[in-house]
Amino acid sequence: MKPMVSKMAAFTLVCGLLLSACGGGGGKGETAQGSGGSAAAGDEKTSITWLNILHTASPPTDTVLNKIEEKTGADIKFSWIPDASKEERINTSLASDSLADIVTLTILDNSSVRNALKSGMFWEVESYLDEFPNLAKISQDTRRSASIDGKLYGVPFQKDLARNGVVIRKDWLDKLGLSVPKTTDELMNVAKAFTEQDPDGNGQKDTTGFMDRSDLIYGAFKTLGSYFGTPNNWQVTDDGKMIPEFETEGYVKTMDYMKALYEKGYINQDFAVTAKTDQQQKFAQGKAGIYVGALFDGKNLLNMAKGVQDNMQLALVNNITSTGNESDRAIWAANNGIGGLLSFPKSEVKDEAELKRVLKFVNDLMDDDVYALMTYGIKGVHYTVDANDAVTITNTDLWQQEVQPFASSRPSETGYKIHDADPLKAEADKLIKENANYGVLNPAYSLESETYTTQGSELQKIITDATYKYLLGKINLDEFKAEVENWKKSGGSKIIEEYEAAYKATQQK
Amino acid sequence: MKDSNTAVMNMNVKPARKVRTDTALDRIKRHKLLYLMILPGVLYFIIFKYLPMGGLVIAFQDYQPFKGITGSPWVGMKHFVRLFTEPTFFMLLRNTLILFALNIVIFFPLPIILALMLNEVRHRLFKNWVQTIIYIPHFMSWVIIVSITYVFLTVDGGVLNELIAKLGGHKISFLTAPEWLRTVYIGQIIWKELGWSTIIYLSAITVVDTQLYEAAEMDGAGRFRKTWHVTLPAIRPVIITLLILKIGSTLDLGFEHMYLLLNSLNREVAEIFDTYIYTAGLKNGQLSFSTTVGLFKGLVGLVLVMASNRLAKKFGEDGVY
């Protein structure tokens, strides 16, 4: 009996040890391989791990990746995080310190991301940028707006300043004899006509004007807000006072406009619970004729409508105002044109030499041919190109599988010669470029507020909920204002104070 | 005499001493194998359940992940003060308790009734067929069930709303109206879990002594009387046990389920502890505060279980421990 027991105990112990050894050994082996690879292979092939955000349904296959690896001389390993769960995944990765050489941080106003950046967990890169030709080209403005407390904790994603606008069914406009709207009133009329005059001609009243989703920012609300002169999150008065957007007249006007759309039935009635994919699907199915969002979505919508609504024609509009005056044109700039940061955690990138190695890789990603790879794919396989560098995607399905997932990982999306030959995409690019002249920046974007960092997202919920309730006619303006007071009481006033102090400090510099 | 006396004394003392020295350790030694067998279970609970509880200390800190537990500043009861002074807390408590009560009052009796009804079905094939059909929803995930309901209930072409409109009624925004949230929530739980929950009751019913039924029949009892006076009393211990277990677990109202139903317009009735912990902690990074909320929720659950267990014992039942 006794020997048997001790045997069993020994066995259990050994098993446990073995297991833990496996776990530990595996981890060690990996890291050893990682650093060993870079040391041994030297300039030949460096290994890069990248915690990246995925905006498509599934990660890309290896075809394009291999080409990118070839061009950059790196061995890239992605860990993809779906965009929809980026907040919790990034937060848990930060909390458990399971990061990679490169971490894509897109939610810079999330409190734990901000705290992590400020805590010195990531390398400060500003002083290194000028050593690399492509990174050196990042403008001072961009560097400043991507900084937190004046420090740049990564390579900023350079995006177009303002990408939003209105996409309208051109064929429906023509059919009903309407012209492309220039003012918000005309837009309302178009929505009315689309709802009431049977634009698809099937004899049934089954269409609406707008097709929106449950998103007050990237959906219709914020873009319409710009047309009514709403500031981008914050407004600074001449005497240095900060006013939150929801205390401005423009915001209330926008709410009234959306409320009218809702009450008259010119918008899908369940927009408050509609997901983006549903919104786009329904638009493609011809259930509505007005889509407010990123202008380049026009091309995707048209693609989706193939075989469902073959006569769909789209008009892109970026010059709507509430007054009709050209001088009032405005469009909010998402994150002031910064798509986020490519950050390098000190726990993974151990020393300066390694940092330079990773920066070199990011720099290479911005080369013309790598940009072409990440945008259009492989020449002859995914696209053809003419003498004017105009690209036609030849195999859309393959492109969607193998190339599209990389699009959001491009460190820079502007300033390349190669472009899309698709007229709708070209039009979108043109309008987006035009938008930059009217971009409304968020003056608080690079300001610091302790309260905003810790409680901002929490407090914003009060406003978001109240706005939805107002739009759906559940509360009136007085009750909305009471909610704003509630916001102030719960910490909003502190945010205002802190921003005003921070703003003053920057003005005095 | 003296000798024999002392001898007797000694003899008396010795076994007494032996009894006294038969401590827990001795018993463990004697039943080594048995204790060895429970060792993995005990280890499991220590390693995966009790050690992680140490992490609860972050409820008393301003926890920053990169500073770790040792480096984060201690803030005492700050997060508890915040929790109990914020209006959110009462909203969370109210919503959680109301849904909990609905769950017990409305959902809990249903499987018992269904099991009794199934028990009366005499056609075996039909009974098996019905059982299989009603078990299926249990294996669907909440995502699927909520999506199905979405398709049925949406105002934009949802089946139910189209029907209401056809019949001349006004469309109801089931998905956003706060007053419909609880109905939808309980309805979905019934749809998903009703069939599956009958299993234990059905098996409890099968062991009821058939002689009791025969005796009842002799006394002229009909079907209903037999159910009321024989079946139900026989399965009462099972019902009580399940009720206590249910009370213990119902405070976990199902994060996934509620999170899928939650939106800006029904938050005032739909936000429960689980969803709040998730958004505040994982999405907004307030790890310490959400730990505080979680700790409080755990305490409430513990109190509920202990209270119901005591209540069960008072009524002469066994309880779960």
Boltz contact constraints between the chains, C-beta under 6 A:
constraints:
  - contact:
      token1: [A, 5]
      token2: [B, 32]
      max_distance: 6.0
  - contact:
      token1: [A, 87]
      token2: [B, 283]
      max_distance: 6.0
  - contact:
      token1: [A, 88]
      token2: [B, 282]
      max_distance: 6.0
  - contact:
      token1: [A, 88]
      token2: [B, 283]
      max_distance: 6.0
  - contact:
      token1: [A, 91]
      token2: [B, 282]
      max_distance: 6.0
  - contact:
      token1: [A, 91]
      token2: [B, 285]
      max_distance: 6.0
  - contact:
      token1: [A, 94]
      token2: [B, 65]
      max_distance: 6.0
  - contact:
      token1: [A, 95]
      token2: [B, 65]
      max_distance: 6.0
  - contact:
      token1: [A, 111]
      token2: [B, 284]
      max_distance: 6.0
  - contact:
      token1: [A, 111]
      token2: [B, 285]
      max_distance: 6.0
  - contact:
      token1: [A, 112]
      token2: [B, 285]
      max_distance: 6.0
  - contact:
      token1: [A, 119]
      token2: [B, 66]
      max_distance: 6.0
  - contact:
      token1: [A, 121]
      token2: [B, 66]
      max_distance: 6.0
  - contact:
      token1: [A, 268]
      token2: [B, 156]
      max_distance: 6.0
  - contact:
      token1: [A, 269]
      token2: [B, 155]
      max_distance: 6.0
  - contact:
      token1: [A, 269]
      token2: [B, 156]
      max_distance: 6.0
  - contact:
      token1: [A, 270]
      token2: [B, 154]
      max_distance: 6.0
  - contact:
      token1: [A, 270]
      token2: [B, 155]
      max_distance: 6.0
  - contact:
      token1: [A, 270]
      token2: [B, 156]
      max_distance: 6.0
  - contact:
      token1: [A, 272]
      token2: [B, 176]
      max_distance: 6.0
  - contact:
      token1: [A, 272]
      token2: [B, 265]
      max_distance: 6.0
  - contact:
      token1: [A, 273]
      token2: [B, 175]
      max_distance: 6.0
  - contact:
      token1: [A, 273]
      token2: [B, 263]
      max_distance: 6.0
  - contact:
      token1: [A, 457]
      token2: [B, 284]
      max_distance: 6.0
  - contact:
      token1: [A, 458]
      token2: [B, 284]
      max_distance: 6.0
  - contact:
      token1: [A, 464]
      token2: [B, 264]
      max_distance: 6.0
  - contact:
      token1: [A, 465]
      token2: [B, 264]
      max_distance: 6.0
  - contact:
      token1: [A, 465]
      token2: [B, 267]
      max_distance: 6.0
  - contact:
      token1: [A, 468]
      token2: [B, 264]
      max_distance: 6.0
  - contact:
      token1: [A, 468]
      token2: [B, 265]
      max_distance: 6.0
